[in-house]
Amino acid sequence: MENLEHQRCEPCKGTSQPLSQTEVEELQSQIPSWEAIEEYGELHLQHTYQFPDFKTALKFTQRVGEEAEKEGHHPVLLTEWGKVTVTWWTHAINGLHRNDFIMAAKTDQISKEFE
């Protein structure tokens, strides 16, 4: 199976079902630095990236935003001095979809540009 970061997001309709706990655990093994958290009764994927300063954090935020636009799937981005917290989930289904894991993996790839 193709690595998550090389996959493309698929259009998600509100009739899609959130991933099962088994599916979440299987996909999460491919993005081990990400945490599945429950927020407002929904599962979200979250990870905080560290940077040496605000300028670098802002550039990372911009790159993640560009990839999100390209894939048509958008995160919550909290940019602070020296760090960016990225949260993925699928609003249309109030939970996690395969797209969230694809984008988390793509976000990890983007972070390597800033190492």
C-alpha positions in Angstrom: 0.0 0.0 0.0 1.2 3.5 -0.9 2.5 5.6 2.0 -0.1 8.1 3.3 2.0 11.2 2.3 1.8 10.1 -1.3 -1.9 9.6 -1.4 -4.5 12.2 -2.3 -7.6 13.3 -0.4 -10.9 12.1 -1.7 -14.0 14.2 -1.5 -15.9 13.4 1.7 -19.6 13.7 2.0 -21.6 14.2 5.2 -22.9 10.6 4.6 -19.5 9.1 5.1 -18.9 7.4 8.4 -16.0 8.3 10.7 -13.3 5.7 11.0 -13.7 2.9 13.5 -11.3 2.7 16.4 -9.5 -0.2 14.7 -9.0 1.9 11.5 -7.8 4.8 13.5 -5.2 2.7 15.4 -4.0 1.1 12.1 -3.6 4.5 10.3 -2.1 6.1 13.4 0.7 3.6 13.4 1.9 5.4 10.2 2.0 8.8 11.9 3.2 7.9 15.4 4.0 11.5 16.5 0.3 12.4 16.1 -2.1 12.1 19.0 -5.8 11.2 18.6 -7.6 13.4 21.0 -11.3 13.8 21.8 -12.5 17.4 21.5 -16.2 18.3 21.8 -17.1 14.6 21.5 -15.2 14.2 18.3 -11.8 12.5 17.6 -9.2 14.8 16.2 -5.5 14.3 15.2 -3.1 16.8 16.8 0.6 17.5 16.7 2.7 20.4 17.8 5.9 21.3 15.8 8.7 23.2 17.3 10.7 25.9 15.5 13.5 28.3 16.4 11.5 31.5 16.1 8.1 33.0 15.0 9.2 33.7 11.4 10.0 30.0 10.8 6.7 28.9 12.5 4.8 31.3 10.2 6.5 30.0 7.1 5.6 26.4 8.1 2.0 27.5 8.7 1.9 29.0 5.2 3.3 25.8 3.6 0.7 23.6 5.4 -2.0 26.0 4.3 -0.9 25.8 0.7 -1.0 22.0 0.8 -4.4 22.1 2.5 -5.7 24.3 -0.3 -4.3 21.9 -3.0 -6.0 18.9 -1.3 -9.2 20.7 -0.4 -8.9 19.7 3.2 -8.2 22.3 5.9 -6.8 22.1 9.5 -6.9 24.3 12.5 -3.5 26.0 12.7 -2.4 27.6 15.9 0.8 29.6 15.3 2.8 30.8 18.2 6.4 31.9 18.8 8.5 28.8 18.1 5.7 26.4 17.6 2.6 25.5 15.5 -0.1 23.1 16.6 -1.9 21.4 13.8 -5.3 19.7 14.2 -7.0 17.6 11.6 -10.5 16.2 11.5 -13.4 16.1 9.1 -16.1 18.6 10.0 -18.6 17.0 7.6 -18.6 13.7 9.6 -17.7 15.1 13.0 -14.7 12.8 13.3 -11.7 11.2 11.6 -11.6 10.2 7.9 -8.7 8.7 6.0 -8.1 12.2 4.6 -7.1 13.4 8.0 -4.3 10.8 8.2 -3.2 11.6 4.7 -2.9 15.3 5.6 -1.1 14.6 8.9 1.5 12.5 7.0 1.8 15.4 4.4 2.3 17.8 7.3 5.1 15.7 8.7 6.7 15.7 5.2 6.4 19.5 5.1 8.0 19.8 8.6 11.2 18.1 7.2 11.7 21.1 5.0 12.3 23.1 8.2 14.8 20.8 9.9 
